[in-house]
Amino acid sequence: MTSSAVKNRTSIEDIKSLRLITAVKTPYLPNGQFDLDAYDNLVNMQIAHGIEGILVAGSTGEGQLMTWDDQIMLIAHTVNCFGDKVKIIGNAGSNCTSEAIKATERGFAVGMNAALHINPYYGKTSLDGLVAHYNSVLSIGPIIIYNIPTRTNQDIPPSVVRILAQSPNLVGVKECVGNDRIKEYTSEGIVVWTGIDKMSHDARWCCGAVGVQSVAANLVPGLMRELMFEGKNVALNSKVIPLFDWLSQEPSPIALNTALAQLGVIKPVFRLPHVPLPVDKRIEFVNLVEQMGREHFVGEKDVQVLDDDDFIIVGRYYTY
């Protein structure tokens, strides 16, 4: 698909205006393959609560544990089933520029509205290399830069973002460094989402962020919508902070996967190297649900503390 074709199909301004994007979890069957029924149910619950965008196969959706074929298939499935209801952002990031280019082209070919791109990790590169890497994908279509140094061990500094912001295909930045950085960007007219739920309220209402690309929205989409749409609400923000803290105690999506399983929304299946939280943390989640109110969480089953034996841990799984 050519760059002009992508632009004609996707309004970058529409993407820039999204206030609440869920970094959706990918559920699994006991054999480790995708549980598309559970996935569709989860996405439908997001849409029912007013989420505007779905991020597919990001780090929360465990794109790093998928082959590219599976990842593109999941993006295509999401577009086909939900593309008329929400904007679809596909993870196409890689530490290999060639792979990032191919994934971006394939993602747009199956209909995603924008691509999320983390910076090259592990091998890392120079600042000039970051600019060149991102320019290689910015030529293809609408791109959101994802800056999370805790995962890549390399910050994408403002000096790089300012250069890339000259491209008409830069939608904005998913920024996880903090609200001071977000305020710096928004003061210069650069669109920013926070990737940290705990910072999302102040980022939105005090620092100029358009909104959040949220992990917690998988669990409490209605409360996240209220935080992002209905004005500054310190009391509600304080209410959900304990949940944000619980979700961030281990790298995402470990706590999220555990929580969704205990809510009965997904099967309790983990692809290694992820494993569920220990039982004391599982008990903490049940207490959180009871304190906050079960009605705020997705699903209809009673929340329960799962035993160790209830979980299925899959090391080797087969792709489609």
C-alpha positions in Angstrom: 0.0 0.0 0.0 1.4 3.4 -1.0 1.8 6.3 1.5 -0.8 8.3 -0.4 -3.3 5.4 -0.1 -2.8 5.2 3.6 -3.3 8.9 4.0 -6.5 8.8 2.0 -7.9 6.1 4.2 -6.8 7.4 7.6 -7.3 10.8 9.0 -4.2 11.6 11.1 -6.2 14.3 12.9 -8.7 11.7 13.9 -6.0 9.6 15.5 -4.5 12.7 17.2 -7.8 13.3 19.0 -8.2 9.9 20.6 -8.4 10.4 24.4 -8.7 6.8 25.5 -6.9 3.9 23.8 -6.8 0.5 25.4 -3.6 -1.5 25.1 -5.6 -4.7 24.9 -4.7 -8.0 26.3 -4.3 -11.1 24.1 -6.0 -14.1 25.7 -4.9 -17.7 25.1 -6.4 -21.2 24.8 -4.9 -24.0 26.9 -2.6 -24.9 24.0 -1.2 -21.4 23.9 -2.9 -20.3 20.7 -5.1 -17.1 20.6 -8.5 -17.4 22.2 -10.3 -15.2 19.7 -13.7 -15.6 21.3 -12.3 -14.2 24.6 -10.4 -11.5 22.7 -13.6 -10.4 20.9 -15.5 -10.4 24.1 -12.8 -8.2 25.8 -12.8 -5.7 22.9 -16.5 -5.6 22.8 -16.6 -4.7 26.5 -14.1 -1.9 25.8 -16.3 -0.5 23.0 -19.4 -0.7 25.1 -17.7 1.6 27.7 -16.7 4.2 25.1 -13.1 3.4 24.4 -12.0 5.1 21.2 -9.0 3.1 20.1 -7.5 -0.4 20.5 -3.8 -1.0 20.5 -3.2 -4.5 19.2 -0.2 -6.7 20.1 1.7 -4.1 22.1 3.8 -5.1 25.1 0.6 -5.5 27.1 -0.9 -7.6 24.3 2.4 -9.6 24.2 3.4 -8.9 20.6 6.9 -9.8 21.7 5.7 -13.4 22.2 4.2 -13.6 18.7 5.5 -14.3 15.2 5.0 -11.5 12.8 2.5 -13.6 10.9 0.4 -14.1 14.0 0.7 -10.4 14.9 -0.5 -9.2 11.6 -3.3 -11.8 11.6 -4.5 -10.4 15.0 -4.4 -6.8 13.7 -6.3 -7.9 10.6 -8.9 -9.7 12.7 -9.3 -6.6 14.9 -9.8 -4.4 11.9 -12.3 -6.8 10.3 -14.4 -7.2 13.4 -14.1 -3.7 15.0 -12.6 -1.3 12.5 -16.0 0.4 12.0 -16.4 1.1 15.7 -12.9 2.1 17.0 -9.5 3.1 15.6 -7.0 0.3 15.4 -3.4 0.9 16.2 -1.1 -2.0 15.5 2.3 -2.6 17.1 4.9 -2.7 14.4 8.0 -1.9 16.4 11.3 -3.8 16.2 14.9 -3.4 17.0 15.6 -4.3 13.3 14.6 -1.5 10.9 13.9 -3.9 8.0 11.5 -5.9 10.2 9.8 -2.7 11.4 9.3 -1.5 7.8 7.8 -4.8 6.7 5.5 -5.0 9.7 4.3 -1.4 9.1 3.6 -2.1 5.5 1.7 -5.3 6.3 -0.2 -3.7 9.1 -1.4 -0.9 6.9 -2.2 -3.4 4.1 -4.7 -5.2 6.4 -6.3 -1.9 7.5 -4.8 -0.6 10.7 -5.2 3.2 11.2 -1.8 3.9 12.7 1.4 2.0 13.8 3.0 2.1 17.2 6.8 2.0 17.1 9.2 1.5 20.0 12.8 2.5 19.5 15.4 -0.2 18.7 16.2 -2.1 21.9 18.9 -4.5 23.1 21.5 -3.6 20.4 20.4 0.1 20.7 21.7 2.8 18.4 22.9 6.4 18.2 20.6 9.4 18.2 21.3 9.8 14.5 20.4 6.2 14.1 17.1 6.8 16.0 16.2 9.5 13.5 17.0 7.4 10.5 15.1 4.4 11.9 12.0 6.4 12.5 12.2 8.2 9.2 12.2 4.8 7.5 8.7 4.0 8.8 7.3 7.6 8.8 7.5 7.5 5.1 4.9 4.7 5.1 2.0 6.1 7.1 0.8 7.5 10.4 3.2 6.6 13.2 3.1 6.9 17.0 6.5 6.9 18.7 6.6 4.8 21.9 9.2 5.9 24.5 9.6 3.6 27.4 13.2 3.5 28.6 12.4 0.9 31.3 11.9 -1.6 28.4 14.5 -0.4 25.9 17.2 1.1 28.2 17.4 4.0 25.8 15.5 7.3 26.1 14.2 9.0 23.0 15.1 12.6 23.9 13.2 15.7 22.8 15.9 16.6 20.4 15.1 13.5 18.3 11.3 14.0 18.6 11.5 17.6 17.5 13.3 16.4 14.3 10.7 13.7 13.7 7.8 16.1 14.3 8.6 17.7 11.0 7.1 14.7 9.3 3.4 15.0 8.4 3.0 11.3 9.3 4.1 11.7 12.9 0.8 11.3 14.9 2.4 11.8 18.3 4.3 10.2 21.1 3.3 7.6 23.7 5.6 9.0 26.5 6.4 7.0 29.6 9.2 9.2 31.1 6.9 11.5 33.0 4.6 14.5 33.0 7.4 17.1 32.9 8.4 15.7 29.5 4.8 15.5 28.4 4.2 19.2 29.3 7.4 20.1 27.4 6.0 18.5 24.2 2.5 19.7 24.5 3.8 23.3 24.9 5.3 22.9 21.5 2.2 21.5 19.9 3.3 17.8 19.8 0.5 15.4 20.5 1.2 13.1 23.5 -0.4 10.2 25.2 0.9 9.0 28.5 1.5 5.2 28.7 1.4 5.3 32.5 -2.0 5.0 34.0 -0.9 6.5 37.3 0.1 9.7 35.5 -2.9 9.8 33.2 -5.2 12.1 35.1 -2.6 14.9 35.7 -1.1 14.4 32.2 -4.6 14.9 30.6 -5.8 17.8 32.8 -2.7 19.6 33.9 0.0 18.8 31.3 -1.9 19.0 28.0 -1.8 15.3 27.0 -4.6 14.2 24.7 -5.2 11.1 26.8 -3.8 7.7 27.8 -2.9 4.4 26.1 -4.1 2.4 29.1 -3.5 -1.0 30.6 -6.0 -0.5 33.4 -8.8 0.1 30.8 -8.8 -3.6 30.2 -10.2 -3.9 33.7 -12.1 -0.7 34.4 -12.9 0.9 31.0 -15.8 3.0 32.4 -13.7 4.6 35.1 -10.9 5.3 32.7 -13.3 7.0 30.3 -14.7 9.1 33.2 -11.1 10.2 34.0 -10.3 11.1 30.5 -13.6 12.7 29.3 -15.4 14.3 32.3 -12.9 16.8 33.6 -10.5 17.0 36.5 -11.6 14.6 39.2 -9.1 14.2 42.0 -11.4 12.0 44.1 -11.9 9.5 41.3 -8.2 9.5 40.5 -7.4 8.8 44.1 -9.9 5.9 44.1 -8.1 4.1 41.2 -4.5 4.8 42.2 -4.3 1.6 44.3 -5.4 -0.4 41.2 -2.7 1.3 39.1 -0.1 0.5 41.8 -1.2 -3.1 41.9 -1.0 -3.4 38.1 2.5 -2.0 38.0 4.2 -4.2 40.6 5.5 -6.5 37.9 6.2 -5.8 34.2 2.9 -5.5 32.3 1.0 -7.6 31.5 1.7 -10.1 34.3 -0.7 -8.5 36.9 -3.3 -7.7 34.2 -3.3 -11.3 33.0 -3.7 -12.5 36.5 -6.6 -10.1 37.2 -8.5 -10.9 34.0 -8.3 -14.6 34.8 -9.6 -14.0 38.4 -12.5 -12.0 36.9 -13.3 -15.0 34.7 -12.9 -12.9 31.5 -10.1 -14.9 30.1 -8.8 -18.5 30.6 -5.9 -18.6 33.2 -3.2 -19.3 30.5 0.2 -17.7 30.5 2.8 -17.9 27.7 6.3 -18.0 29.2 8.3 -16.1 30.2 5.2 -14.6 31.9 3.9 -16.3 35.0 1.0 -15.3 37.3 1.4 -13.2 40.4 1.8 -15.2 43.7 -1.2 -16.0 45.7 -0.8 -13.1 48.2 -1.0 -10.7 45.3 -4.0 -12.5 43.9 -5.8 -12.0 47.3 -4.9 -8.3 47.2 -6.7 -8.0 43.8 -9.8 -9.6 45.1 -9.8 -7.2 48.0 -9.3 -4.3 45.6 -12.3 -5.3 43.5 -14.4 -5.6 46.6 -13.3 -2.1 47.8 -13.8 -0.4 44.5 -17.0 -2.3 43.6 -17.3 -5.3 41.3 -19.6 -3.3 39.0 -16.7 -1.2 37.8 -14.8 -4.2 36.5 -15.3 -6.1 33.2 -17.1 -9.4 33.2 -20.0 -10.8 35.0 -18.6 -13.6 37.2 -17.7 -13.2 40.8 -14.0 -12.4 41.3 -12.1 -15.3 42.9 -8.7 -16.1 44.2 -7.2 -18.7 41.8 -5.0 -21.5 43.1 -1.6 -22.2 41.6 -3.0 -25.4 40.0 -5.6 -23.4 38.2 -3.1 -21.7 35.9 -1.8 -23.2 32.7 1.8 -22.2 31.9 2.7 -22.7 28.2 6.4 -22.8 27.2 6.1 -24.2 23.6 3.1 -23.2 21.5 2.4 -23.5 17.8 1.5 -20.6 15.5 -1.4 -20.5 13.1 
